[in-house]
Each structure stands twice: as structure tokens, then as C-alpha cells.
Amino acid sequence: MYICGSNVKVMQTQIEIDEKLLEEAEKYANVTDKSMLFRIVLTEYVLAHRKKDLTDLKGKIFFSENYDYKEMRKNLK
């Protein structure tokens, strides 16, 4: 999944990267444009860490005894 807004600042850079790793990433992403590949990879990396940060909250959030998430969801429809 690639998430990007239209108002994106672009930075040009030069990096050294393992060619075999790059080829494998291109295969999985189904792209050959290296700029697009790096946008996809960076986006997925950031999203994975955001999810991890959410899982770090497990056991740290406590709900009131009368909290009923099923009832709350009914009201959203």
C-alpha cells in the first residue's frame, strides 16, 4: 500500500544497496521504477512501526466497567 499526498517534498540522494535485495524487492512490489520502490518500502516501514507502537499500548489502556464497544459500534452505522 502506498500512501502519499500531492504536496510532497522530494529529496534526491545516492545510496549503496545490495543489488540482489533490490531485485527481490522489485519483484515483490511489482515495480521497476526505483523511486517508486523506495516510496513503497519507506511507507510500509513507517506503517509497520505505527502498528507496532499501537500494540505497545496493550494493557496500558483501561476502560470503564460499563463500556460496551458493541453498542458503540451500532451507533456508528
Order of alpha helices (4+ residues) and beta strands (2+ residues): alpha-alpha-alpha
